Amino acid sequence: MPIGAPTDAANNEWVFTLQGSVIRDGEVLGRVIQRLATGGDVVLLAKADAGGVMSSATSTLIEAPQTTSDALFQGLKNAYSDSPPRKVRRLDWTGDANLFSEATRSDAVVIDLPKDDAAAALKSLRLTSYRGVTIGYGDASLTRFPELFSGTIPEKIEPGFFTDGLIYPVPFTARIAASKSQGLIKQYVSIHHRDPSWAYAFGYDAGLTIAEFEEAEKARANSISPIRTGCVRTCATISSPPRTAF
């Protein structure tokens, strides 16, 4: 899945990542909320203009019938199809105080927003002493997300004030990676002095998939153009790579 055009990046390169089933993510989160929230009101905070099927972490180049937030919302609703009725709503994040007050009256809030908006939403929830289940998705699940709150007065007084208790699902962690992945993890740690994130793992696997495709196609193509065309066609149809590093 391409998530960044050459003109968007300083190095003039394409940026790719893998994309899992967002609907399935929503269903899993719904089951988590069922176990943790005693009430029946769930709110998804999302951007009204978020496009493509990728998470709000970046803008996508591929249009799709559903945005990530649409798919996540559908998954949340699916999770409650066979359980006692719950009110699952989506609120388009604008920063409006009156709209946000609706979220604070819910029993669980799922935040699927670009990092700055996600940080603003989480700050508002914590400063209003919201006690419901809070889940971060997309940008809010990245390992460096808590750094956005460093230096704020509440964090200085009570470290973890904003992010303690935040639930954020991730599709990969270095601690449970397959044995064949440990070499790459160790190499990453030696350079960056921290474990690789799920975003890095997805990006690496996307690069591996593309590299293997190009190697297989080079013998049959006389120029790079057919390879690019075939790569786009393959990326549009593939559901999972034949071999992944993680």
DALIN-V566229 format. One record per residue. SS is DSSP state (helix for helix, strand for strand, loop for the rest). Layout:
ss
SS
SS
This chain:
ss
loop
strand
strand
strand
loop
helix
helix
helix
loop
loop
loop
loop
loop
loop
strand
strand
loop
loop
loop
loop
loop
helix
helix
helix
helix
helix
helix
helix
helix
helix
helix
helix
helix
helix
helix
helix
loop
loop
loop
loop
strand
strand
strand
strand
strand
strand
loop
loop
loop
loop
loop
loop
loop
loop
loop
loop
loop
loop
loop
loop
loop
loop
loop
loop
loop
loop
loop
helix
helix
helix
helix
helix
helix
helix
helix
helix
helix
helix
helix
loop
loop
loop
loop
loop
loop
loop
strand
strand
strand
strand
strand
strand
loop
loop
loop
loop
helix
helix
helix
helix
helix
helix
helix
helix
loop
loop
loop
strand
strand
strand
strand
strand
loop
loop
helix
helix
helix
helix
helix
helix
helix
helix
helix
helix
helix
helix
helix
loop
loop
loop
loop
loop
strand
strand
strand
strand
strand
helix
helix
helix
helix
loop
loop
loop
helix
helix
helix
helix
helix
loop
loop
loop
helix
helix
helix
helix
helix
loop
loop
loop
loop
loop
loop
loop
loop
loop
strand
strand
loop
loop
loop
loop
loop
helix
helix
helix
loop
loop
helix
helix
helix
helix
helix
helix
helix
helix
helix
helix
helix
helix
helix
helix
loop
loop
loop
loop
loop
helix
helix
helix
helix
helix
helix
helix
helix
helix
helix
helix
helix
helix
helix
helix
helix
helix
helix
helix
helix
helix
loop
loop
loop
loop
loop
helix
helix
helix
helix
helix
helix
helix
helix
helix
helix
helix
helix
helix
helix
loop
loop
loop
loop
loop
loop
loop
loop
loop
